[in-house]
């Protein structure tokens, strides 16, 4: 009987195994699974809007269920799936943090009809605040080519109540851009405002804004 000799894995095999591990881990991290469960989040405008729609749709099929009942059921499901997600990713947490390759959010977890949009305002020494940039505003387009870049959207998580670590440096950079372009501006204000988007067929004469968040002010040096 011929004995098979052990063969050292070739570099191509090792690289393939590493790539497979990266794809599997990050693919699971990016899956539309909740990271945590919080019953209070089902009382937010977005959640109440969606729950109301689902309750109405269920009623058409003879299923009598209120928004609160749906919220309780959804919370139980989310709690279970977030526990599964965290348990699977726990062994890789240190590696992801060390390499800076973690996936901070699940992709396409839900449709957000109350997103936040970036607003930049400037004010001269003696004057009123003037809007310089606001996403989706055709009359406020300062630095639009830079601000619409996809990575800018990740600086601030509109689903959170507070800004991330990159927000303050980002605001300082925005202020420098404004000061360079507008010599008369002495103060710059950067913030996010909530807006309400509409589905096709819904009447909306204007883009409704509400809820300022993460406001920061920078003064000219």
N, C-alpha and C positions, 0 to 999 in steps of 0.2 A: 504494500500500500504506500503510495507516494504522499509524503507530507507536504502540505502547502506552506510555502515560506511567507512570513509576514512582510508586507510591502509598505514602506513608509509612504504616507499620503503625499501626493504631489501638491505643489503650491496651488495649482488650479482647483484641486479638490478642496483644499482648505478655504480658498477664497469663495468657492461656490457655497460651502457650508456656512461661512460667515454672512454672505449676502442673503442666503435663505433665512437665517436667524433674524437678521435685521428686518427683512420684509415681513416676516410673520409677526414679530413683536410690534413693529410700528403699524402694521396693518390692523392688528387687534386694538392698539391704542387709539387709532383713528376711527375705529368703528363707531357708529352712532349709539354708544352706550354712555349712560350718565356716570359722572365721576363721583357724585354724592347724591343723597336724597334729602330734600328739605321741604316739608309740607307747606311752609309759608310761601314758597315760590309759586304755588298753584293759585295764589291770590293776586299775583301780578297781572297787569292789564293783558299782556300777551296770553297768559295761561287762561284767564277767564274768557277771553275772546275765543280761543280754540275750544275750550271745554263747552262753551255755549253752542258752538257750531256742531260739535259731535253729539251733544244731547239732542239738538233739533233733528239731526240726521237719524239718530237712533229712534226717535219718536215716530218717524215716518215708516219705520219697519215694525212698529208696535212694541218697541222696547222702551219702557218708562224708566228713565234715569235722569237724575238732576246733575247739575254741574258739580255739586259737592260730592255726590256719590262717585262720579267719575274721577274726581280728584283723589278721593281716598283709595280707589282701586289702582289708579296710576301710581300713586305714591308707593304702594306695596310692591308693584312690579319694578319700579325704578330702584327701590331700596335693595331688592334682590339682585338686580343686574349690576348695580354699582358695587355691591359686595363681591360679585364674581369678577368684575373688571379689576378691582383693586387687588384681589387675591392673586390673580394671574400675573399682574404686572409688578407685584411687590419684589420678586427676586431680581428684577432688572432695574429697580429704582436708582440704586447707587451708580450703576453704569450710565444710565440715561442722564443723570444729573452731572456726572463727571464730564461726559462728552458734550453736554448741551444739546442733545438730540431728542429730548423728550417731546411727546405730542401733547400740547397743552389743552386741547379740546377735541371732542369728537366731531367728525365732519357731518354736516347736514343733520344735526340732531332734531331740529325743528324749524319751521318757518317763522321768522321774526317779523311781525308786522309793526313792531315798535322799536326799530333800530335807532342807534345813536349816530349823529353826523358831526363831523369836525367843523368848528366855527372859529375863525380868527378875526379879531377886531383890533383896531388901532385908535389912539386918541392923541391929539396934539396937546401942548402944554395948557392951552386954554381952548377947550372945545368939547364936543360930544364924541362918544364912541361911534366909530364907523366900521361897518362890516366889510372886511377885505376879502375873506374867503368863507364859503360854506358849501359843502358838497351838495350837488344838485341845484345850486342857485346860479342861474346864468348871469346875474348882476354882481356876483362876488367871486371873482375867478383868480385872485392873486395866487401865484405859484401853483396853479392847478396841476400842471404836468408832474410836479413832484408830489403833491399831496394825494393824488389819486393812485399813486404807485401802490401795488397790492400789499407791500410790507408795512406801509404806514398804518393800515387798518389794524394790524396786529399789535401796534404800540399800546392801544387802549382796548380793553375788553368791555364792549358796551353792555354785556350781560352781568357785569360785576358792579358793586356799589362803590368801588374805589379803583383808582388807577394803579397800574403796575409800576415796577421800578424804572422802566424806560421812559415814563411819562414826563418827569421833570426835565431830564436832559433834552427830550424832544421839544418841549415848550421853549427851552432856552435857545435851541437851534432855530425854531420858528421866529422867535423874537429878533434874532440876529438878521435873519432874512428880511424881515419887515423893516428894521432900522436901516438896513443898507438900501432898500428900495424907496423908503419914504423918509427923507431927512426931517420932515416936520413932525413926525410921530414920536412922542416921548414915552408912551406906554403901549404895551401890547397885551391883549387878553386872549387866552386860548382856552377853549372848553368844548364839551360835547353836549349837544341838545338832543333830546328824544324827539322822534318824528313818528307819524302814523301813516303807513302806506296803505293803499287801497287795492282791492281786487278789480279786475275788469268788470265794468258795469256799475260799480259803486260811484256815487257822485262825490266829487271832491273839488271844490273851486280853488282851494289853496292847500299848500302843504302844512298841516297842523304841527306846530312845534310845542314841546313841553319838557319840563324836567332838565335843568342844567346840571351837569356833573363834571367833576374834576377841573373846575375853573382854576386857572393860574394866571398871575399878572407879572409881567416883567417890565422894568423901567430902563430907559436908556442909560448906559453907564455914564 
